[in-house]
Amino acid sequence: MIDKARRKQLAFYLRQFSVGNITNDDYEKNIRKHISYGWLPEQYYRAKQAATDDHAFVSILDMSWGLYSDLKKHYLKGGYELNNEQLNVIARCILFLQSDLEYEWPEHKISIARISLVDWLLTIVTLGYRMKQLAKKAQAELGEMEKLGDTEVWPFFRIDDYDKARATPVFLNSA
């Protein structure tokens, strides 16, 4: 299912945040109000709506949470500025959100946002061994994903889809 209206809103908020026009707090407030039914980006996968929603939202919101610190209010400028690789991922996300393509990647089972309090406690008790186990599982998950599609153009599933979307830009297009 593709939710065009909310995809366009998320693309807009990602753009505004990534270029430093809004703070992390503004980004989270807008996401909670307009995209994630009140959930923070890193927690949206827990929402009952997430199970039947446009699948792009869970993964893109999960990814976006890793771009900023939620410990204090800031813009993505100065010490918080995104690097070129992060900006490229954001640009692909915005392009994908403007497309009519279904999100085809499987749900991520392991991410930093999904590590439970029990896992953190086990990490401390086992002097880091638990975190190493989770890292191995995450690496295996990534290996499985690489067998399914073209991970270098995520959130697109295929390079061809990415190339087609780039060939027909939504912005600055005279059509």
C-alpha positions as CSV (number, residue, x, y, z in Angstrom):
1,M,0.0,0.0,0.0
2,I,1.3,3.4,-0.9
3,D,0.2,6.4,1.1
4,K,1.1,9.3,-1.3
5,A,0.0,12.1,1.0
6,R,2.0,11.0,4.0
7,R,5.0,10.0,1.8
8,K,5.1,13.6,0.4
9,Q,4.9,15.0,4.0
10,L,7.7,12.7,5.2
11,A,9.8,13.7,2.2
12,F,9.2,17.3,3.0
13,Y,10.2,16.9,6.7
14,L,13.3,14.9,5.8
15,R,14.3,17.6,3.3
16,Q,13.8,20.4,5.8
17,F,15.6,18.6,8.5
18,S,18.6,17.4,6.4
19,V,19.4,20.9,5.1
20,G,19.2,22.5,8.6
21,N,15.9,24.4,8.2
22,I,14.3,22.7,11.2
23,T,15.6,21.2,14.5
24,N,15.6,17.6,15.6
25,D,12.8,18.5,18.0
26,D,10.7,20.1,15.1
27,Y,11.4,17.0,13.0
28,E,10.2,14.6,15.7
29,K,7.1,16.8,16.5
30,N,6.1,16.9,12.8
31,I,6.7,13.1,12.4
32,R,4.6,12.4,15.5
33,K,1.8,14.7,14.4
34,H,1.6,13.9,10.6
35,I,3.3,10.6,9.9
36,S,3.6,8.1,12.8
37,Y,0.3,8.5,14.7
38,G,2.0,10.0,17.8
39,W,5.0,7.6,17.9
40,L,8.6,8.8,17.8
41,P,10.5,7.8,14.7
42,E,12.5,5.0,16.4
43,Q,9.4,3.6,18.0
44,Y,6.9,3.6,15.1
45,Y,7.5,-0.1,14.4
46,R,5.6,-0.7,17.7
47,A,2.5,1.1,16.6
48,K,-0.5,-1.0,15.7
49,Q,-0.9,1.0,12.5
50,A,2.6,0.1,11.4
51,A,1.6,-3.5,10.6
52,T,-0.8,-2.4,7.8
53,D,0.8,0.9,6.9
54,D,2.9,1.8,3.9
55,H,6.0,-0.3,4.7
56,A,8.4,2.4,3.7
57,F,7.5,4.5,6.8
58,V,8.9,2.0,9.3
59,S,12.3,1.6,7.7
60,I,12.8,5.2,6.6
61,L,11.8,6.5,10.1
62,D,14.1,3.9,11.7
63,M,16.9,5.1,9.5
64,S,16.2,8.8,10.1
65,W,16.5,8.3,13.9
66,G,20.2,7.5,13.5
67,L,20.9,10.8,11.9
68,Y,20.7,13.0,15.0
69,S,21.0,13.2,18.7
70,D,17.8,13.2,20.7
71,L,19.6,14.4,23.8
72,K,19.4,18.1,23.0
73,K,17.8,20.4,20.5
74,H,19.9,21.1,17.4
75,Y,20.0,21.6,13.7
76,L,21.9,19.4,11.3
77,K,24.7,22.0,11.1
78,G,28.1,22.4,12.5
79,G,29.1,19.3,14.6
80,Y,25.8,17.7,13.7
81,E,26.1,18.2,9.9
82,L,25.4,15.1,7.8
83,N,28.2,13.5,5.7
84,N,27.9,12.9,2.0
85,E,26.9,9.3,2.4
86,Q,24.1,10.2,4.8
87,L,23.0,13.0,2.5
88,N,22.9,10.5,-0.4
89,V,20.7,8.2,1.6
90,I,18.4,11.0,2.5
91,A,18.2,12.1,-1.2
92,R,17.3,8.5,-2.2
93,C,14.7,8.4,0.5
94,I,13.1,11.6,-0.7
95,L,13.2,10.4,-4.3
96,F,11.7,7.1,-3.3
97,L,8.9,8.8,-1.2
98,Q,8.0,10.8,-4.3
99,S,7.7,7.7,-6.5
100,D,4.8,5.3,-6.9
101,L,6.9,2.3,-6.0
102,E,6.0,-0.2,-3.3
103,Y,8.6,-0.7,-0.6
104,E,9.9,-4.2,-1.2
105,W,12.5,-4.8,1.4
106,P,11.7,-7.1,4.4
107,E,11.3,-5.6,7.8
108,H,14.5,-5.1,9.7
109,K,14.5,-7.2,12.8
110,I,17.6,-5.8,14.4
111,S,18.5,-2.1,14.8
112,I,19.8,0.0,17.6
113,A,16.3,1.3,18.2
114,R,15.0,-2.2,18.7
115,I,17.5,-3.4,21.3
116,S,15.6,-4.0,24.5
117,L,16.6,-2.9,28.0
118,V,17.2,-6.6,28.7
119,D,19.7,-6.7,25.9
120,W,21.5,-3.6,27.2
121,L,21.6,-5.2,30.7
122,L,22.9,-8.5,29.3
123,T,25.5,-6.5,27.4
124,I,26.8,-5.0,30.6
125,V,26.7,-8.3,32.5
126,T,28.4,-10.2,29.7
127,L,31.0,-7.4,29.2
128,G,29.9,-6.8,25.7
129,Y,29.3,-10.3,24.5
130,R,25.5,-9.9,24.0
131,M,26.1,-6.8,21.8
132,K,28.6,-8.9,19.7
133,Q,25.9,-11.5,19.2
134,L,23.4,-8.9,18.1
135,A,26.0,-7.4,15.7
136,K,26.5,-10.8,14.2
137,K,22.8,-11.2,13.7
138,A,22.5,-7.8,12.2
139,Q,25.4,-8.6,9.8
140,A,23.7,-11.9,8.8
141,E,20.4,-10.0,8.2
142,L,22.3,-7.5,6.0
143,G,23.9,-10.4,4.1
144,E,20.4,-11.9,3.4
145,M,19.1,-8.5,2.3
146,E,22.0,-8.2,-0.2
147,K,20.9,-11.5,-1.8
148,L,17.4,-10.1,-2.3
149,G,18.0,-6.7,-3.9
150,D,20.4,-3.9,-4.6
151,T,21.3,-2.5,-1.1
152,E,23.4,0.3,-2.5
153,V,20.2,2.0,-3.7
154,W,18.1,1.4,-0.7
155,P,15.2,2.2,-0.2
156,F,14.8,1.3,-3.8
157,F,14.9,-2.4,-4.4
158,R,16.5,-2.4,-7.9
159,I,19.0,-0.2,-9.5
160,D,16.7,0.0,-12.5
161,D,13.9,1.5,-10.4
162,Y,16.3,4.0,-8.9
163,D,17.6,5.0,-12.4
164,K,14.0,5.5,-13.7
165,A,13.1,7.6,-10.7
166,R,16.2,9.8,-11.3
167,A,15.4,10.1,-15.0
168,T,11.9,11.5,-14.2
169,P,12.5,14.0,-11.3
170,V,9.5,15.4,-9.4
171,F,11.2,18.7,-8.6
172,L,12.5,21.2,-11.1
173,N,10.8,19.4,-13.9
174,S,9.1,21.6,-16.5
175,A,6.4,18.9,-16.9
